[in-house]
Amino acid sequence: MSGVGPITQDWEPVVIRKKAPNAAAKKDQKVVNAARRSGADIEIIKKSNAGSNKAASSSTSLNTRKLDEETENLTHERVPTELKKAIMQARMDKKLTQAQLAQLINEKPQIIQEYESGKAIPNQQIIGKLERALGAKLRGKK
């Protein structure tokens, strides 16, 4: 380091401090207890309805009242009796099991079982696959 000049030492003190505690740290139980021991002022604020669900359950809103007064029975459309009988009859005519038919149309055997028991929600794509695999018309009999 030639030609720079005389090297001097800076003797000013350097103070390193931690950041001020954030809001969550101020509410920490350890911090609050330490402040109590040191005699610092502690502000206690009681929030109304804190830790309870009274606001949500005490008053029935307009929507919940409408739902309670609703009398219409909403259900999914199910496979009609004619369709399930037609699927079963066509499958029996071809001498196929439910599992074999399911494999032919690339679906799970459970789907065929649901269609034949009437529990399935009708899907036109699956009904179309069944018609092609069984060679029978299943739709249009309503």
N, C-alpha and C positions, 0 to 999 in steps of 0.2 A: 504494500500500500504506500508506495512512495509517491510524493508529490500531492498528497491529499491535504496535508496540514496536520497540526497536532491533534492527537487523539485525546478527547476529554471524556470524563465520566459524568453522566447525568445523575445527580443524587436526589432528585425529587421523588417523594414517596408515591408508589402506585397502589391504589386501593381497588381491590377486586371484591365485588359484592354479588350476592345471589339475586336473581330476579325477585320482584315482589310476588308474594303468593297470589295465585289466582282465586277465583270465587270458590271453586270446589275445595281447594286446600284450606281456605279460611273456615269452611264449614266442617272440616275434619274433626273428629272427636278429640284426637290428641292435641290439636292446635287450640281448641276451645278450652280443654282442661288446663293446658299450659298458661293460657291467658287468664283463667280464673285464679290459678296459683300466684301469678305475678301481680294480680290486683287490677288488671286492665279492665276497661269498660267493655261489657258484652251486651250486645243488643239482641233481644229475643223477640221474634215476630211469629205469632201464631197465625197460620194461614187458615182461612175458613174452608171447611170440607177437605182438609188435607188428609190424605191417606184413606179416604172413604170414597165410595162410589155412589153417594147419595144423589148427586146431581143427575146421574143417568137413570136411576131406578125410581126416584121419588115421584116424578111427574110423568104421566103418559103423554107422549107427544101425539100430534095429529096423525102421523103415519102409523104408529102402533095401534091407535084406536081404530083406524080404518082397517088394519089387518085383522084385529079382533072381531070387527063387525062383519067381515067378509064371510059370505055363506057359500060362494061358488066353490065347488070341489074341482081342483085342478089336477089332472092326471095325464100321463103320457099316452099317446096312441099306442095300442097294442096290436099284435098280429091278429087279423080277423080269423074266425073259426074256419071259414071256407078255405082260406089260404093255408092254414096249418094242415088241414085234412088233405088238400091237394098236394102239398109237398110230401106228406107221409105216403100217400097213395102212389105218387110218381116214383118215389124212392123204392118202395116195395116192388113196383112193377119192373124196375131195373135190377132188382135183387142186390141193392147196395145197403151197406150199414151207414149209420150217421157219420162215422169216422171216414169211410171211403168217400162219401159224398163231399165231406168237408175238404178232403185232400184234392178232389177233382176241381173244386172252386177256389182252392188256395185260401181257405179260412180255417179257423179253429173248430174242432168238433163241438165245442160248447155253443157256438153260434147256431149250428143246425139243431141242437137240442133245444135251445131257447125258441127258435122259430116253430118247431114242432109242438112245443108245450104252450105256445102262445104268450110267452113272457117277453119276447124281443120287441124292440121298437122297430117298426118296418123301415128298411133301407132299400131304396129302389135299385141301387147297384147290386146288392147281394141278391135281391129277388131276380134281377136280370141274369146273374151268374147261375142261379139255381135253374132258371128256365132253360138256359143253354145246355147245362150239364144233364138235366133230366129229359130234355126234349119235349117239354110240356108247357102249355100256356098257363101261367099262375096268376097273372094280373088281368084286370079288365072284367072280373066277374062280379064287381060290386053292383 
